[in-house]
Amino acid sequence: MPGTVTKFPAIPRHIAIIMDGNGRWAKERGLPRREGHRAGAESVREVMEACKELGVEYLTLFAFSSENWSRPESEVRALMSLLERFLRDKAKDLDQQNVRLLAIGQLDRLPPKTLALLDSIIVRTARHSAMTMVLALSYGAREEIVAAARSIAADAAAGLLDPDAVTAELFASRLQTTRIPDPDLLIRTSGEMRISNFLLWQISYAEIVIVKKNWPDFRQADLFEAVREYQHRHRRFGAL
């Protein structure tokens, strides 16, 4: 529980989560997949509050991947409807908790109504400073990396950039996360041992914790347990 988590110095500054297992959670209960996605919203609330309590500065949630557009149209519509409901319901919580909202991904692929609501809450919470919650929506890391490479290549072709001046730092500045520190801790639920095209560049040195529970069953205690495991790791960053 919170009292057993060391608050300094080993609290991760940035936690990223692959929220997996909504569909399996619903299937186990004989429910439609959309009910699993709906149940997962409660886990988001608990995790946001737990991160704020611990002093985590950034929380990134993999909410909808670029590959998810290939799911049945009825499920995609349900997911967009749930996203809109989540944004409307959580806007007041974000204000009360002083949490800023950001989003990354191919946001122009979102339905206009969904994107307008998302943009309005990003603007509304822009000055909040207790924590930043980042939603990865229509997001794919390979696409993000290709877009960054394309922008650098275009500048080099136009004579605006010397190819020899391209560094890891410059490349990172072309990613959508340019103003967000890299994750220290990556959590994936449902027991799957995959990264699933999520923040491939940014998680180069992240500690990874796999949780067997499906996302709708993930609660504050599970977040605290993942942070405790992180605190027992020795991060070498390639050194001895």
QUIKA-V400001 format. One record per helix or strand of 2 or more residues. SS is the DSSP state (H for helix, E for strand). FROM is the first residue (numbers start at 1). TO is the last residue. If there is no record, write none. Layout:
BEGIN
ss = <SS SS>
from = <FROM FROM>
to = <TO TO>
END
This chain:
BEGIN
ss = <H E H H E H H E H H E H H H E E H H>
from = <2 14 22 33 58 66 73 99 107 112 131 141 163 168 185 207 215 220>
to = <4 18 28 54 65 70 97 104 109 124 139 157 165 173 188 210 217 231>
END
